[in-house]
């Protein structure tokens, strides 16, 4: 994604609007998350960092005590994808 620089101002309600041209390019470059963390550094720099939401019912899988289960799940999903690729190539023969 091309880095664009533009000037914005803070309105009376302390809001900053991302210019339409930048927002459209941003939306096309990645899935737009609904939540961001925001940091305001000592020098006034504002950093928005997109985060992915994890439903509460699935959060347990990502806890450190369950790392083994997450690793096993990733491995199983990778194996499943490899099997599907093999089956697809067989269909073409």
N, C-alpha and C positions, 0 to 999 in steps of 0.2 A: 504494500500500500504506500502510495506517495505521501510523504509528509508535507502537509500544508500548514502554513502559518498565516494567521489572521488576527485581527484585534477585536476584542470583545470588551464590553463594560459590565459592571455589576449594577443591577437596577436597584430601586429603592427598597426592594424586599430581599436584597442580598442574593439574587438569582443571576446566573450566567446562562445564556442561551447558546447552544452550539449552532453555528450558522448552517442554514439548510444545505448548502453545497457540501459542507464537511459531513453533516449528518447522513446525507444520502450515500456518500462514498463509504462511510463507516458501516452503514447497514448492509451494503452489498459485500463488504469484505469479510464479515463474519456474522454468525448468528448474534443478534442483539440480545444480550442478557437484560433482565429486568432489574438487577441489583448491582450496584457498584460500591466499592469502598472508596472513601475520599480521604486524602491526606492533604493538609496544608502545611508546607514546610516552613522553617524559620525565615527563609528568603522570600516567602509569599507564593512560591510555586504550588500549583494545585495539581494533584495527581488523582485521576480516576482509574480504578482498577476493576475490571469486570470480574464477577464471581459467579459460580454455578451453584444453584440451589440444590440441595439434596433433601428429598422428602423425609420427614421424621421417621417414617416407617422403614426407611432404608439406611438411615444414619449409622445404625449399629455396625454395618458391614465395613465402614470406613474408620472405625475406632481402632487404635493401635493394637489392642488385645486381639483383634480379629484379622490382623494382617495376613496370616496364613490362609484364611478362608478367601480373602480378596485375591491373593496370588493364585490360589487354586481355581477360582472362578475365571480370572483372566486367562489362565492356561487352557481351561476347558473351552472358553469362547474362541480362542485362537485355533484350537484343534478343530472345532466345529466349522470355522471359516475355511480351513484347509480342506476339510472333507467336502464341503460344498463346492469349492473350486475344482476338486478332482471330479466330482459328479458332473459339473458343467462341461468339463472338457470331454467326458465320456459321451455326453449327449451330442456333441458336435462330430463325433467319429462315425 
